[in-house]
């Protein structure tokens, strides 16, 4: 594996990216970046990374230039990527180091865009001297560790239906990164079940419990196929209702295009500042009734004595 092209620049709200040039890199830096690149690929191979696609054809062209373009095309594309990312950043976003790479591994040529941020301003490492003595050395501005990167994108992606591998730890505040790169991530299949149940609950609350019971009886598929499969047990899921629900799921910030009906679901009950949550099976012991004075009483039927703690 070898890095044939590499450049980087600081990105932050309001800065203007300079003209980007080739950057020298040591074997140690290469190993650090290979680990980031490999961690992203491994997660995709294990289906732990969300499927993602380009919604902006110009962004797809930028990645193609990073992957296989001429030297001038590579650095021009990297500059455009930096400018697009800075354009999406505001004062809430952490500054960072944007790194654009071309990596050749055998017959595979890939492009990677990584935004690394300082996660530990002050730290230390254990270093071994030529004498064999181990000494503690101070280091500053420690960047994201491989496997913990929130903001990274790699092509090519060999998964069917996915254009690009993206960092799978994207919080809501980090979604500006794929948006700047013209990328939209899908919801993971294991999260799709909860999204589907939520959409059903918003459309027909009275059937939610039966939908939850029916889901584990069908296989992983698209929302439309999952809803059709359980409509035998839940006839209120007419073709029109199914179409409305799938449309809602498609319009989510992370479109729901795959659903794992056997993914574990949690049920959450909230009232009067109290939150009770647990697995669907455990929460069957929860019930509530309205009292004569209009107040509500929640009951929990469990086989052991409750415990409490303060946090």
ABEGO torsion letter per residue (X at the ends): XBBABBBBBBBBBGBBBBBBBBBBBBAAAAAAAAAAAAAAAAAAAAGABBBBBBABAAAAAAAAAAAABBAAAAAAAAAAAAAAAAAABBAABBBBBBBBBBBBBEABBBBBBBBBBBABABBBBBBBBAAGBBBBBBBBGBBBBBGABABBBBOBBABBGBABBBBAABBAAAAAAAAAAGBBBBBBAAAAAAAAAAAAAAABAAAAAAAAAAAAABBBBBAAAAAAAAAAABAABBAAAAAAAAAAAAABABBBABBBAABBBBBBBBBGGBBBBEBAAAAAABBBBBBAAGBBBBBBBBABBBBBBBX
